[in-house]
Amino acid sequence: MKKKILSIALAGAMAASMVAVGNVAVSAEEKAVGGYGTLGEYTPSSPNTNTWHIMFAMPGAWQNETTKDPKCGGAAGIYWWTGADTPDDKAGGHGWPGYKSVKVTDQEGIDNLFAIDVPIYGNGDNGNAFTIIWDNYIDGGTETDTTKNPFYTAAKQTRDFQAAPVSRFDKSKTYDEVFRYAYKTIFESAEIEGAKDLDLNSETFWEDINKISAAHLHHDWDKLSADDKDLQANDVITEIEEEDGLDLTFFGAYAANFFNEDTVDETYPAEDPQYYSLSFTYDNMVFVLNFDPDKMVPSPTSGMIGYDGNFFFQYGNGLFGNWPTKELLAEQTGITFDEKGNPVIPDGGEYEMDKYGMVFRKVGDTKIMVAGNFAGKGYTEGEVEEPTVPTTEAASTVPAASTDAQSSTSAPASGSNTANNSNGAIATGQVSFVVIVLTVLIAGVGIVYFTRKKSRK
C-alpha cells in the first residue's frame, strides 16, 4: 500500500511540475505592446532631495516617426529602479520608460540636448539613483511583431550605467589621464618630494605616486598591505586639503565637481571599498553614446539593443571631451576642433576617429572614447549599425542591475530584460524557480520511495 501511495505521489509531483511550467510558459508568451512614456517631467517628492543636473545628447538614429508624435514630442527619457522617487514608485507599478527629460534651449544651434535633475548622490544609502538608463521615451514592449506593435523598433535605450561619483579607480579608464594630472599638479603645488619627477604617461604612475606618498607620510612601503599601498596618495591629498585646501581651479568651471572622498565607503556599490580618492560628480555633464557595436549589449530575450556611452565635460556648441576644459584637452592630448566643430586628432596613432566623428584613444586592445561633437552630422544624422541576436520565447534567468561601480563598459543591459522594463522577458525567471522547486520535490519523493524500497529487501 505504501509503495502505491508513493508511486501516486511521485506521479502527482511530476504532473504538477508539467502544469506549473506550462502555466508559466503561457504567461511568458503573453507579449506586451509598447507605448509612449506617461510620467512626464520629474519633480522631487521632498524639498530636501539632492539632485544632479545631468544631460543627454540624443542621436539622430534614436529619432523616428514614432518619437516625433506629439505624444512623445521627440523627448529623451531616463529610468532608475533604486533610490528616491523611482519611476516605478511614481507610476505605482511599471514605470518604464521613466521620466521625461527637458530639451535644452539656451545653447545656440543645439537641438538634441536634454536635461534632468536626478537624485544620484547625497541622499543616503537608500536615496541614490546609482544606476540609470537613458531612452527615447518610448516603451518598446515585448511583442516583436511590428504589425501588432510598431513601438518595438521605435524604442531605443542605453545599457545600465553606474552614475555615482567617479574616482581614479574608474574601470572604464576614461578619466585616468585627468586624475593623474590632478594628483601630480596638487603634489607639485604642495612641494611633495618626488612629485616633479612623476611621469604622467608611465604604466607605473599610480605605484610611483603612492610610493612617494608613503615616504612623505613616513610609512614603510614594504610593510603596507596591498590595499593600503593603493591609498597612500589620497592620504596625502587629505593632508593637503586639511592644511591648505585643494586648489582645483585649473579645471575651470568644472572644478566645483571635484571633491576629496576621504573615507572608505563600504556601502558604495563596488566590488571593493576603494572609493577613497579624489573624485568628481557628473553634475552639468553630458552623456554621449558610443556607437561601437561591440560595446552594445543585445537582450538575449527580446533583441532590444542597449547602447553604450559615458558622461563627458561640455565645451559648448556640442563639443565635449574627457578633460574638464577644452584647453586641457588640447594641451594634454593634442586633440583640437576646427572652425566647423570637427575634431582634429594629432599624428602618432594614439588616437583614431570613427565614421561618426567620435575620437577614441587606443589603450592596448581597447578603445576609449575621449572627445567629439554631439551636434555634428555624424552623431545627429544617419543610421547606426547595431548587433543582432535571435530572440527566444523565454530566458533561464532575469539579470539584475550591474554592481560594477565605475564603469558603463561592463554593465549588462539589464534594463532591457528585467521585470522592471517591458522591453524584454516578462519575469521568465519564474520558470526557473518553479522548475527548481518542483525538481526538488520530485527528487525528495523519489528518494523516499527508493529508500523505502531498499529497506524492504
C-alpha positions in Angstrom: 0.0 0.0 0.0 2.8 2.4 0.9 4.5 1.6 -2.4 1.3 2.5 -4.2 0.9 5.8 -2.3 4.5 6.8 -3.0 4.1 6.0 -6.7 1.0 8.1 -6.8 2.8 11.0 -5.0 5.7 10.8 -7.5 3.4 10.8 -10.5 1.4 13.7 -9.0 4.5 15.7 -8.4 5.7 15.2 -12.0 2.2 16.1 -13.3 2.2 19.2 -11.1 5.5 20.3 -12.5 4.3 20.0 -16.0 1.2 22.0 -15.2 3.2 24.7 -13.4 5.8 25.1 -16.1 3.0 25.1 -18.7 1.2 27.9 -16.8 4.3 30.0 -16.5 5.2 29.4 -20.2 1.8 30.6 -21.2 2.4 33.7 -19.0 5.8 34.3 -20.6 4.2 34.1 -24.1 1.8 37.0 -23.3 3.7 39.7 -25.1 3.1 43.3 -24.3 2.5 46.1 -26.8 4.6 49.2 -26.1 3.6 52.8 -25.9 4.6 56.4 -25.2 6.1 57.5 -21.8 3.4 58.8 -19.5 5.2 60.0 -16.3 6.2 63.4 -17.6 8.9 65.5 -16.0 10.5 64.7 -12.7 9.8 66.7 -9.6 11.5 65.6 -6.3 9.0 64.4 -3.7 10.9 66.2 -1.0 12.5 69.6 -1.0 15.5 68.1 0.8 16.3 65.7 -2.1 19.8 66.4 -3.5 20.0 66.2 -7.3 22.5 66.5 -10.1 21.7 68.3 -13.3 22.7 65.8 -16.0 22.3 66.0 -19.7 21.8 63.6 -22.6 22.8 64.0 -26.2 20.1 62.4 -28.3 21.4 60.9 -31.5 19.6 61.2 -34.8 19.3 57.4 -35.0 17.0 57.5 -32.0 14.5 59.8 -33.6 11.8 58.4 -35.9 8.2 59.0 -36.8 7.0 57.5 -33.5 9.2 59.7 -31.4 8.1 62.8 -33.4 4.5 62.1 -32.5 3.2 64.9 -30.2 2.5 62.3 -27.5 6.3 61.7 -27.3 7.5 65.1 -28.6 10.9 63.8 -29.6 11.9 63.7 -25.9 14.6 61.8 -24.1 13.6 59.6 -21.1 15.5 58.4 -18.1 14.8 55.4 -15.8 16.2 54.2 -12.5 14.9 51.5 -10.2 16.6 52.2 -6.9 16.9 55.3 -4.8 14.5 58.2 -4.3 11.4 58.7 -6.5 11.9 55.8 -8.9 9.7 55.8 -11.9 8.1 52.6 -10.6 7.2 54.4 -7.4 5.8 57.3 -9.3 3.7 55.0 -11.6 2.6 52.8 -8.7 4.0 49.8 -10.7 5.5 49.6 -14.1 7.4 52.9 -14.6 9.3 52.3 -17.9 10.5 54.2 -19.9 10.8 56.6 -16.9 10.7 60.4 -16.6 10.7 62.8 -19.5 13.9 65.0 -19.8 13.6 68.6 -20.8 15.1 69.9 -24.1 17.9 72.4 -23.5 17.1 75.6 -25.4 19.8 78.0 -24.3 22.6 76.7 -26.4 22.5 78.2 -29.9 22.5 75.7 -32.8 21.9 72.7 -30.4 18.7 70.8 -31.0 19.4 67.3 -29.5 20.4 68.1 -25.9 18.1 67.1 -23.0 18.5 67.7 -19.3 17.0 66.5 -16.0 17.8 66.7 -12.3 18.3 63.3 -10.8 18.7 62.2 -7.1 22.0 60.5 -7.7 24.2 61.5 -4.8 24.0 62.8 -1.2 20.6 61.2 -0.2 21.9 58.4 2.0 22.2 54.7 1.1 18.6 54.3 0.1 18.0 57.5 -1.8 20.6 57.5 -4.6 19.7 56.5 -8.1 23.1 54.9 -8.7 22.1 53.1 -11.9 20.4 54.9 -14.7 19.2 54.1 -18.3 18.6 56.7 -20.9 15.9 56.1 -23.6 13.9 57.9 -26.2 10.8 58.0 -24.0 9.2 55.0 -25.8 8.2 51.7 -24.2 9.1 49.1 -26.8 7.0 46.4 -25.3 7.9 42.7 -25.8 5.7 41.9 -28.9 8.3 41.7 -31.7 5.7 41.6 -34.5 5.8 45.2 -35.6 2.4 44.9 -37.3 0.9 44.5 -33.8 3.5 46.6 -32.0 5.1 49.5 -34.0 6.8 50.7 -30.8 9.2 47.7 -30.7 11.6 49.0 -33.4 11.0 52.7 -32.5 12.2 52.3 -28.9 15.9 52.9 -28.1 17.8 52.7 -24.8 21.2 52.6 -23.3 22.6 49.8 -21.2 22.8 50.2 -17.4 25.1 53.0 -16.3 26.5 53.4 -12.8 26.2 57.2 -12.3 27.6 57.6 -8.9 30.7 59.8 -8.4 33.7 58.7 -10.3 37.2 58.3 -8.9 40.6 57.3 -10.2 39.5 53.7 -9.7 37.1 54.1 -12.7 37.2 50.8 -14.5 36.5 52.3 -17.9 39.7 54.4 -17.6 38.0 57.2 -19.4 39.3 59.8 -16.9 42.5 58.1 -15.8 44.7 60.9 -17.5 42.6 63.6 -15.8 43.2 62.1 -12.3 46.9 61.6 -13.0 47.2 65.2 -13.9 45.2 66.4 -10.9 47.3 64.4 -8.4 50.6 65.4 -9.9 49.6 69.1 -10.1 48.4 69.1 -6.5 51.5 67.3 -5.3 53.8 69.7 -7.1 51.9 72.7 -5.7 52.4 71.3 -2.2 56.1 70.6 -3.0 55.8 66.9 -2.2 59.3 65.5 -2.7 59.5 63.4 -6.0 56.3 64.9 -7.5 58.1 66.8 -10.3 59.8 63.5 -11.4 56.5 61.7 -11.9 55.8 60.6 -15.5 52.1 61.1 -16.4 52.4 58.5 -19.1 54.2 55.8 -17.1 52.4 52.5 -16.6 53.6 52.6 -13.0 52.4 56.1 -12.3 50.0 55.2 -9.5 52.5 52.9 -7.9 55.1 55.7 -8.1 52.9 58.4 -6.6 51.8 56.0 -3.8 55.5 55.3 -3.0 56.5 58.9 -2.7 53.3 59.4 -0.7 54.3 56.6 1.7 57.8 58.2 2.0 56.2 61.6 2.7 54.0 60.1 5.4 57.0 58.1 6.9 55.3 54.8 6.2 57.4 51.7 5.5 56.3 50.7 2.0 57.3 47.1 2.3 55.2 46.6 5.4 52.0 48.1 4.0 49.1 45.9 2.7 48.2 45.9 -0.9 45.1 48.0 -0.2 47.0 50.4 2.0 49.6 50.9 -0.7 46.9 51.8 -3.2 45.6 54.5 -0.9 48.7 56.3 0.2 48.3 59.1 -2.4 44.9 60.0 -1.1 46.2 60.2 2.5 48.5 62.9 1.2 45.6 64.6 -0.7 43.6 64.6 2.6 46.6 66.1 4.5 47.0 68.9 1.9 43.2 69.6 2.0 43.2 69.9 5.8 46.3 72.1 5.9 45.8 74.4 2.9 42.7 73.3 1.0 42.7 71.9 -2.5 43.2 74.3 -5.4 41.5 72.8 -8.4 40.9 76.0 -10.4 43.0 74.5 -13.3 39.8 72.5 -14.0 37.9 75.7 -14.8 34.1 75.8 -14.3 34.1 72.0 -13.6 36.4 72.5 -10.5 33.3 72.5 -8.4 32.5 68.9 -9.5 35.7 67.6 -7.8 35.9 66.7 -4.2 38.1 64.6 -1.9 36.3 61.4 -0.6 38.5 60.9 2.5 36.7 57.9 4.0 36.4 54.3 2.7 32.7 53.9 1.9 31.9 50.2 2.2 28.3 50.8 1.3 29.2 52.1 -2.1 28.1 49.7 -4.8 31.5 48.5 -5.7 33.4 45.2 -5.8 35.8 46.6 -3.1 35.8 49.6 -0.7 38.3 51.6 -2.7 36.1 54.6 -3.2 38.6 56.7 -1.3 40.1 59.1 -3.7 39.9 62.5 -5.4 36.5 62.1 -7.2 34.0 64.1 -9.2 30.3 64.2 -9.8 28.6 64.2 -13.2 26.7 67.5 -12.4 26.3 69.6 -15.6 28.0 66.9 -17.7 26.6 65.3 -20.9 26.0 61.6 -21.6 27.1 60.8 -25.2 26.6 57.5 -26.9 29.3 55.3 -28.2 28.2 53.7 -31.5 30.8 50.9 -31.4 28.6 47.8 -32.0 31.0 45.7 -29.9 30.1 47.8 -26.9 26.3 47.5 -27.4 24.5 44.7 -25.5 21.6 43.0 -27.1 19.0 41.5 -24.9 19.1 37.7 -25.3 15.3 37.5 -24.9 13.9 40.5 -26.9 16.8 41.5 -29.2 16.5 45.1 -27.9 19.9 46.8 -28.0 21.4 48.5 -25.0 23.7 51.3 -26.3 27.0 52.1 -24.6 28.1 55.6 -23.6 29.6 57.8 -20.9 29.5 61.2 -19.3 31.8 64.0 -20.7 32.7 67.6 -19.9 31.0 70.1 -22.2 32.8 72.9 -24.0 29.8 74.5 -25.8 28.4 74.2 -29.3 28.2 70.4 -28.9 31.9 69.9 -28.3 32.8 67.6 -25.5 35.8 65.7 -24.1 37.1 63.7 -21.1 39.1 66.7 -19.8 37.3 69.4 -17.8 38.4 72.2 -20.2 38.9 72.3 -24.0 42.3 73.9 -23.3 43.5 71.0 -21.2 42.2 68.6 -23.8 44.4 70.2 -26.4 47.4 70.6 -24.1 47.4 67.1 -22.8 46.2 65.1 -25.8 46.8 67.3 -28.9 43.1 67.0 -29.8 41.5 70.2 -31.2 38.5 71.3 -33.1 38.3 73.1 -36.4 36.0 76.1 -37.2 33.1 73.8 -38.0 33.4 71.9 -34.8 35.0 68.8 -36.2 37.6 67.1 -34.1 41.2 67.2 -35.3 43.5 64.4 -33.9 47.3 64.5 -33.7 49.6 62.3 -35.6 51.2 59.3 -34.0 48.5 56.7 -34.0 47.4 57.0 -30.3 44.0 58.4 -31.3 41.6 57.5 -34.1 38.2 58.8 -35.3 35.2 56.6 -36.2 32.8 57.3 -39.0 30.5 59.2 -36.7 33.2 61.8 -35.9 34.0 60.5 -32.4 37.6 60.3 -31.1 39.0 57.3 -29.4 42.2 56.7 -27.5 43.8 53.3 -28.1 44.9 51.5 -25.0 46.2 48.0 -25.8 43.4 46.1 -27.4 40.7 48.5 -26.2 39.4 51.8 -27.5 38.2 54.6 -25.1 36.0 57.4 -26.4 37.5 60.7 -25.3 36.1 63.6 -27.4 33.8 64.6 -30.2 30.9 66.8 -31.3 27.4 65.6 -30.4 25.9 68.3 -32.6 27.9 67.1 -35.7 26.3 65.4 -38.6 27.9 62.1 -37.8 26.0 62.0 -34.5 22.8 63.7 -35.5 22.2 62.1 -38.9 22.1 58.7 -40.4 21.6 55.2 -39.2 23.7 53.3 -36.6 25.0 49.8 -37.1 23.5 47.6 -34.4 24.4 44.0 -33.5 21.5 41.5 -33.8 20.7 38.4 -31.8 17.9 35.8 -32.4 15.0 36.3 -30.0 13.8 33.4 -27.8 10.5 32.8 -26.1 11.9 32.6 -22.6 15.1 33.2 -20.7 16.5 31.0 -17.9 17.3 34.0 -15.7 16.3 37.6 -15.3 19.5 39.6 -14.9 19.8 42.1 -12.0 21.3 45.6 -12.2 25.1 45.7 -12.5 27.2 46.3 -9.5 30.2 47.4 -11.4 30.9 50.7 -9.6 32.6 52.9 -12.0 32.1 51.6 -15.5 29.5 51.5 -18.2 31.6 49.2 -20.3 30.9 46.1 -18.3 27.4 46.7 -17.0 24.8 44.4 -18.5 21.8 45.8 -20.3 19.5 44.6 -17.6 17.2 47.5 -18.3 16.2 45.6 -21.5 15.3 42.3 -19.9 14.2 42.7 -16.4 10.7 42.6 -14.9 11.1 46.4 -14.4 11.2 47.0 -18.1 8.7 45.7 -20.6 11.3 45.8 -23.4 12.5 42.3 -22.5 11.4 39.0 -20.9 8.4 39.1 -18.7 9.7 37.6 -15.4 10.7 34.4 -17.1 12.9 33.7 -14.1 9.6 32.3 -12.6 10.1 29.3 -15.0 13.5 28.6 -13.5 12.1 29.0 -9.9 9.2 26.7 -10.5 11.3 24.1 -12.2 13.9 24.1 -9.4 11.3 23.8 -6.6 9.4 21.0 -8.3 12.6 19.2 -9.2 13.5 19.2 -5.6 10.0 18.0 -4.7 10.2 15.1 -7.3 13.7 14.3 -6.1 12.5 14.2 -2.5 9.6 11.9 -3.3 11.9 9.7 -5.3 14.5 9.4 -2.5 11.8 8.4 0.0 10.4 5.9 -2.5 13.7 4.2 -3.3 14.9 4.3 0.4 11.8 2.6 1.5 12.1 0.1 -1.3 15.6 -0.7 -0.4 14.8 -1.1 3.3 12.2 -3.8 2.5 14.8 -6.0 0.8 
